[in-house]
Amino acid sequence: MGQGESRDPPAPLDLNPLPDELLALILSWVPGRALVTRCRLVCRRWRDLIDGPTVWRLQGERRPGLGATLAAARSGIAQWFEHWPAKPRVVSSVLEGATYRPGVKSREFCHWLVQYGGHGWQVEENRCPVEGAPAQTCFVSSFDWCAKSQLVDLLKEGLWEELLDTYQPEIYISDWWGARQDCGCEYSICVKLLAANRSTVIAEFQANPDPIQQWNDQQYHQVSYRFRQYGRGVRYVHFLHKGKDTHFWAGHYGARITNSTVMVKLS
């Protein structure tokens, strides 16, 4: 019996000589997740085509309706949870923070810009669990206002200008806050959508819930908001919250804040 002839693997197809119109047509048949996570990284030309409207419009024409077009771009979802030591990465990343490591202060507030009041912030374990939270730890404020903030760069997180400006995907924010059973607290939150210069505010949400009274059930309360149809130019999310106790007690008896979330949703 003779041996079968060996065959060399076919040479990879070079698409670069194709005009932009034909290349965009070919790319439009690629699933949305692969377009963003693989094809967009091939070269600058491919990135510019995928960032533009043509590829997505062609997909939408084959699957009518804006929902289908957005579904094709679903890999642009970016989500941030308050959970350390997970590190930011494209598509999924973190409003980083609370890890309970007694005696290790230098990394507890990684990525937060912190403003101290009274005796400052402290990281503790939750007294009551928050269902679904990736970490059961919380930031505890003191007898004067303690504030902290993060600035989320949406472009660095894998989104792009055309997507933000044309489709204006929903930007969802959420925060959980509560008090010790034996001490009341106050809490406040302010989230801003900022332009590229980081100073122009395009949209803003603020909440100042009624204080929690002393001798409460220690349960956490959620504050959430959905930014929709916010206009063109959004490039950053500035997330700030603060808290204090209502009895001016020395130590850390103020608002307990956990599971802070920012999510960009394409659906």
N, C-alpha and C positions, 0 to 999 in steps of 0.2 A: 504494500500500500504506500502510495506516495504521500508525502507531507503536504498539507495545504499551503498555499502561498501566503506569506505574511504581507500585511498591508499597513502602510504608514497611516497614522491618524490624519484626518483632513486638516488642512491649514485653517487657522481661524479667519473668519470673514472680516475684512477691513471695511468698515462703514464710513470711514472718514472722507473718502472722495465724494460721497453722496451730497447733493445740495441739502440745505436746511429743511426745505419743505418735505423731501422724501424721508430724511432722517427722523423728522418729527412724526411723520405718519407711522414709521416703523416703531418708534418708541411708544406711540399711543396704544400699542397692543400689549405693552408690558404692564403687569399688575402694579398698582400704585405704590405698594410697599417696596417692591423691588426698584421702582423708579427712583425713590428717594434714598433708600439705604444702599443701593448698589450703582445704578446707572448714573446718578447725579455726581458720583465720586470719580467717574472715569476721566473726565477732562473738563476744562473750562467751557468748551463749546457745548458739551452735553448738559452741563449744569445750567447754562444760560437758556437752553431750549426747555429744560424741565421746569425752570423757574418762571418761564413765560406762560402765556395762556393757551398757546396752540395745542400742545400735547393733551392738556386736560379738556379742551373744548372738543377735540376729536373723540376722546373717550366718552364725553357727555352726549355727543351726537349719536353714538352707537347705543348708548343707554340713556334714553331721554330723562330729563329731570335733573334739577340741581342736586338733589340728594344723591343720585348715582355718581355725579362728578365729585362731590365731596367724599363719598365713600371710597372712590379711587385714591383719594389723597389721605386716607385715614391714618397712614403711617406718620403724618405730621403731628399726631396727638402728643402733647407734652404734659407731663404730670409731675407735680412736686409734692412730696410728703415730708413731714417733719420727722426724720429718722436718720440718725447718725449711727454707723459710719458710711452708709451708702453715698457714693460720689456722683456728681452731676454727669450725665451723658446725654447724647442726642436721643430724642424721643421720650426718654423717661429720666427724671431727675428729681431733686429734693429741695424742699425748704428745710435745710439741714439744721440740726440742733440737738435736742435733749438726749444725752446719754448719761445714765446714772453711774458715775465713777467717782466715789468719794475721794477727796484729796487731790483730784486731777482737774484743776481749774482751767488750764490753758486751752483745752480743746472742747470744753463743754458747749461753748457758744460759737463754734466754728461757723463762719459765713454770716453771722449776725452782726450788725452794727448795734452796739449796746449802749444805752443811756441808763446810768444808775441813779436811783433815788433811795433815800433811807439807807438800808443795809444792802441794797442792790438785789440782783437776781440770784436764785439758787435753783439747781436741778434736783428734783426728787422723784420718787416713784409715785404713780397715781394712787390715790386713796380709793377711787372708784374707777373701774375699767371703762375705756371707751371702745365700744364694739367696732371691730374692723381696723382699729389703729395699728400701724406697723410697729409702734413702740409704746409701751405703757409707762412713759415717763413724762414729766411736765416741767415747765418753767414756773417758779414761784416768785412773786413780787414781794415788796416790803411795805413799810409804813408811809412812804412817799411814792409819787408816780415813778415807776420803772418802765422804760420803753425799749423796744428793739425792732429792727427792721432788716429786710433783705431787698435787694434789687435784682430782679430776674431779667436777664437779657434773652429775649425771645429768639433772636437770630442765632445766638450761640447755642440755643437749645434745639436747633434743627428746623425751625420755621423760617419763612422767607417773606420778602416784602410783598410780592404779588399775592401770596396766599392771605397775608394779614390785611392788605388794602382792598382786595377785590372781594374775597369771600367773608372777611371779618368774622372768623370763627368765634363761637361763644367762649368767653373767658370766665371760668367759674372759680370763686374763692370761698373758702370755708375756714372757720376757726372754732375751737372748743375752749370754754372757760368755766371755771367753777370756784368754789371757796371751801375752806376748812369748815367743819361743822361748828366749831366754837368761835369763829370770827367772820364777820362779813367782809365784802370786798367790792371794789369798783373795777370796771373794765371798759376799754375803748379800742376801736379799730378804725384804720383809715387805709384804703387801698386805692392807688392811682395808676392809671394807664398813661405812660409818658411817651413823648416823641423822641426822636433820635438825639436831640440836644439834652435830654434828661431833665429839662426844666419846664417844658410846655406840657401842661396837664390836658389830656384829651378827654378823659372821663374819670370820675371819682366816686367812691362809695365810702360813707362814714356811718358808724353806728356807736351809740352810747347807751347801752341797755341800762335799765334800772339796777341799782346796786343789789347784791344779794345780802340778805340780813343775817345776823348772828343766829346760831342754832338752826342751821339749814340741813338738808339731806345729803350734802356733799356731791350731788350729781352734777355732771357737766352740762352746759348749755351750748347749743350750736348757733353761730352767726354765719350766714352764707349770703352770697349775692352772685348774680349772673350778668356779666357785661354783654350786651348785644347791640348791634348796629351802632357801634361807638365811633365810626368814622375812620378815615385813612390816617396813616402815619404812626400807629402804635408800634413801638419797638421794645418797651420795657414795662414790667409790672413792679411797682414799688409797694411793698407789703409792710405795714407798721401796726403794731398793737402795743398796749400798755395796761398796767394794772397797779393797784395798791390795796391795802386793807382799810377798813372803816373805823378802826379803833386806835390807830397810831401805836401799835404794839411793837416793841423792839424785836428784831428777828425777821422771819419770813412767814407771815400770816396773810398775805395779800392774795390777789387773783392767781389762780393756777391755770396755766394756758398750755394746750397740747394739740397735736394732730392738725397743725396749720397746713392748708392745702391750696395750691394754685393749679388749675387744670385748664388746658386749651382743648376744646372739644370740637371735632369735625363730624357732624352728624346731621 
